[in-house]
Amino acid sequence: MEYIKLNNKIDMPILGFGTYSLQGAECEKCVSAAIEAGYTLIDTARMYGNEKSVGNAIKHYDRTKLFITTKLYSPSRSYQKAKVDIENSLDNLQTDYIDLLLIHEPYRESLDMYQAMKEAYASGKIKALGISNFNSSQYLNFIKTCGVIPAVNQVECHVFYRQSLLQKLLEEHGTHMQAWSPLACARNSIFNNAVLCDIANKYEKTSAQIALRYLVQAGISAIPKSSNAERIKSNIEIFDFVLSDEDMSKLAGLDKGKTLFGWY
Ligand SMILES: NC(=O)c1ccc[n+]([C@@H]2O[C@H](COP(=O)([O-])OP(=O)(O)OC[C@H]3O[C@@H](n4cnc5c(N)ncnc54)[C@H](OP(=O)(O)O)[C@@H]3O)[C@@H](O)[C@H]2O)c1
C-alpha cells in the first residue's frame, strides 16, 4: 500500500474500499473481505445507510490500523444538526473517532456544517476534514472563509473523466483529490475498453487494475467498490507494476472531459 500525506500530515492509504449500495450482512461481509485482502481505508456515508454495517465489520479488527471515511449530507444542514450527526456517525460506526469526515456535496449551509466539523476535529473526534463534489469555483469560494483548508475533495474521477485541472487547482491550495467511481461504476463498457484491454494484456493485469493503477500513479487516491471477494482482492493488486509514460499518455487519451453522472 502507498499513502498520501494529507495537509495536516496524516497518512491516508491511496487505495480504499467503497461501500455505496452495500447493505446489511452483505456490506459486513464485503468490508471484512476487503480488510482481509489488505484494504485499510473504508469509505462510507450517512447517505448510504450502511454506517452501522461498516461498524459491525470493523469492530473485529484493530481500529488503529484502519482509516474510516464518512460523509454528512442533506439532513445535517446546520451547525447544530451536523454536531448531533457527527455523534450519530460515531455511534453507528462504533468508534470514538472518524479518520476523515466529508461534506457530501456543496450546500448553502456547508460553512455552518464545517464549523461543527472543525470543533470535532479540535477535540480529536475527527482526524481530517474534507469535502466532496465541490467543483473549482465552489471550492475556491469555500476556502475563502472555511478556516481549515479541506484535506480532501472526493469527486467523480476515472479514465473517462480525469479532472486534471481540478486536481492541479486543489493541489495548489493543499487539498488532495480522491476519486469516487474510479471504475466509472462499470459504465461506458470500461472493462472491455480496447485501450485498457491492450495495456492490461501487456502487463498481465485486468482492465480494472489498469484503470485503478492509472489513477494512483497520477497521485489520485481511489475507492473502488465490489461485492465480489475475487474482484475485491484483485482491485488492490496494483502495487506490483508501474505503467510506462507512454501507457499513461494513452490512458490520458480516454479522458472525454465530461461527467458520466451529472452530479454537478
Ligand atoms: N462522494 C460521492 O458523492 C460518491 C459518489 C459515488 C461513489 N462514491 C464512493 O466511491 C465508491 C466507488 O464508486 P462506485 O461504487 O460508484 O463505482 P466503482 O467503484 O467505480 O465501480 C463499481 C462497479 O464496478 C464493478 N466492479 C468492481 N471491481 C470490478 C472488477 N475488478 N471487474 C469488473 N467489475 C468490477 C462492481 O460490480 P461488483 O460489485 O459486482 O464487483 C460495480 O458494479 C462508492 O462505493 C462510494 O464509496 C462517492
The ligand as a Tripos MOL2 file, in Angstrom:
@<TRIPOS>MOLECULE
LIG
   48    52     1     0     0
SMALL
NO_CHARGES

@<TRIPOS>ATOM
      1 N1        -18.7990   11.2340   -2.7030 N.am      1 LIG1
      2 C1        -19.7010   10.8450   -3.5800 C.2       1 LIG1
      3 O1        -20.5930   11.5920   -3.9640 O.2       1 LIG1
      4 C2        -19.6350    9.4540   -4.1320 C.ar      1 LIG1
      5 C3        -20.3800    9.1270   -5.2720 C.ar      1 LIG1
      6 C4        -20.2810    7.8400   -5.7620 C.ar      1 LIG1
      7 C5        -19.4650    6.9070   -5.1360 C.ar      1 LIG1
      8 N2        -18.7540    7.2440   -4.0100 N.ar      1 LIG1
      9 C6        -17.8630    6.2660   -3.3220 C.3       1 LIG1
     10 O2        -16.9970    5.7160   -4.3000 O.3       1 LIG1
     11 C7        -17.1220    4.3060   -4.2580 C.3       1 LIG1
     12 C8        -16.8480    3.6940   -5.6170 C.3       1 LIG1
     13 O3        -17.7580    4.1800   -6.5820 O.3       1 LIG1
     14 P1        -18.9210    3.2680   -7.2060 P.3       1 LIG1
     15 O4        -19.3040    2.2410   -6.2320 O.co2     1 LIG1
     16 O5        -19.9610    4.2200   -7.7030 O.co2     1 LIG1
     17 O6        -18.2770    2.6390   -8.5020 O.3       1 LIG1
     18 P2        -16.8910    1.9080   -8.9080 P.3       1 LIG1
     19 O7        -16.1080    1.5060   -7.7350 O.co2     1 LIG1
     20 O8        -16.2700    2.7800   -9.9500 O.co2     1 LIG1
     21 O9        -17.4410    0.6370   -9.6660 O.3       1 LIG1
     22 C9        -18.2020   -0.3430   -9.0040 C.3       1 LIG1
     23 C10       -18.7800   -1.2580  -10.0760 C.3       1 LIG1
     24 O10       -17.7160   -1.9270  -10.7480 O.3       1 LIG1
     25 C11       -17.8620   -3.3410  -10.5720 C.3       1 LIG1
     26 N3        -16.5130   -3.8510  -10.3520 N.ar      1 LIG1
     27 C12       -15.6880   -3.5740   -9.3190 C.ar      1 LIG1
     28 N4        -14.4930   -4.1650   -9.4900 N.ar      1 LIG1
     29 C13       -14.5600   -4.8360  -10.6560 C.ar      1 LIG1
     30 C14       -13.6550   -5.6320  -11.3810 C.ar      1 LIG1
     31 N5        -12.4210   -5.8560  -10.9320 N.pl3     1 LIG1
     32 N6        -14.0600   -6.1890  -12.5590 N.ar      1 LIG1
     33 C15       -15.3200   -5.9680  -13.0080 C.ar      1 LIG1
     34 N7        -16.2370   -5.2250  -12.3680 N.ar      1 LIG1
     35 C16       -15.8540   -4.6470  -11.2020 C.ar      1 LIG1
     36 C17       -18.7700   -3.5120   -9.3780 C.3       1 LIG1
     37 O11       -19.5160   -4.7030   -9.5190 O.3       1 LIG1
     38 P3        -19.4140   -5.8850   -8.4090 P.3       1 LIG1
     39 O12       -19.8650   -5.2840   -7.1180 O.co2     1 LIG1
     40 O13       -20.3480   -6.9170   -8.9600 O.co2     1 LIG1
     41 O14       -17.9770   -6.3320   -8.3990 O.co2     1 LIG1
     42 C18       -19.6870   -2.3040   -9.5040 C.3       1 LIG1
     43 O15       -20.6950   -2.5520  -10.4620 O.3       1 LIG1
     44 C19       -18.5520    4.0960   -3.7640 C.3       1 LIG1
     45 O16       -18.7970    2.7530   -3.3770 O.3       1 LIG1
     46 C20       -18.6230    5.1090   -2.6790 C.3       1 LIG1
     47 O17       -17.9510    4.6380   -1.5230 O.3       1 LIG1
     48 C21       -18.8160    8.5150   -3.5140 C.ar      1 LIG1
@<TRIPOS>BOND
     1     1     2 1
     2     2     3 2
     3     2     4 1
     4     4     5 ar
     5     4    48 ar
     6     5     6 ar
     7     6     7 ar
     8     7     8 ar
     9     8     9 1
    10     8    48 ar
    11     9    10 1
    12     9    46 1
    13    10    11 1
    14    11    12 1
    15    11    44 1
    16    12    13 1
    17    13    14 1
    18    14    15 2
    19    14    16 1
    20    14    17 1
    21    17    18 1
    22    18    19 2
    23    18    20 1
    24    18    21 1
    25    21    22 1
    26    22    23 1
    27    23    24 1
    28    23    42 1
    29    24    25 1
    30    25    26 1
    31    25    36 1
    32    26    27 ar
    33    26    35 ar
    34    27    28 ar
    35    28    29 ar
    36    29    30 ar
    37    29    35 ar
    38    30    31 1
    39    30    32 ar
    40    32    33 ar
    41    33    34 ar
    42    34    35 ar
    43    36    37 1
    44    36    42 1
    45    37    38 1
    46    38    39 2
    47    38    40 1
    48    38    41 1
    49    42    43 1
    50    44    45 1
    51    44    46 1
    52    46    47 1
@<TRIPOS>SUBSTRUCTURE
     1 LIG1         1 GROUP 0 **** ****
